[in-house]
Amino acid sequence: GAGVSQSPSNKVTEKGKDVELRCDPISGHTALYWYRQRLGQGLEFLIYFQGNSAPDKSGLPSDRFSAERTGESVSTLTIQRTQQEDSAVYLCASSFGQTTDTQYFGPGTRLTVL
Amino acid sequence: QQQVKQSPQSLIVQKGGISIINCAYENTAFDYFPWYQQFPGKGPALLIAIRPDVSEKKEGRFTISFNKSAKQFSLHIMDSQPGDSATYFCAASKEYGGSQGNLIFGKGTKLSVKP
């Protein structure tokens, strides 16, 4: 079946612009996670959705970052007034919802802020 | 505060050799320890995972060894192959309490297996 998909695959933007990153999880997966991967680094947790609610937003680095999920499906991560330090690969993962269920990752969106 | 420390940062192994990657964690509440494999341009994919009620788990050429008292776990890749060349991440999460399911990742080990 189809895996987690993310769009766009690459995004180049100018400092100060807003960007939206999209994640389509595996059908039936109730849990959805966003992570950020800076060059040569591990993945940093950003936010977790269970259904359409986000019980854990603790990883969002600033109030410029927000995310929403609708219909227990698609999620959008929005970064406002982008800064150069926001440049990274943004990865989305989904799982069936139990805390130790396997998280399946999408290919990521590579964001470059000039 | 880095909750999961991974070493080495990079590793070169000859084909047929054993690759060993180590991780140490700080939070005793962690109770799920997966390893992820990531190829360039791809998202990470689960390789193997262990719970702290066992000291070792083996799947094919991949083995996780777990030492609860030392708060350490390691990945062993036996008979390493060039196709194993990738970046490997250890991770940890806790089932109960806050941050349920959120994976805390190590910084990764870039493995190169030379033919």
Interface residues (C-beta under 8 A of the other chain):
Chain A: V4 A31 Y33 Y35 G40 Q41 G42 L43 E44 F45 Y48 P55 D56 S58 G59 L91 A93 S95 Q98 T99 T100 D101 T102 Q103 Y104 F105 G106 P107 G108
Chain B: V4 Q6 D31 Y32 P34 Y36 G41 K42 G43 P44 A45 L46 A49 R51 F89 A91 S93 K94 E95 Y96 G98 S99 Q100 G101 N102 L103 I104 F105 G106 K107 G108
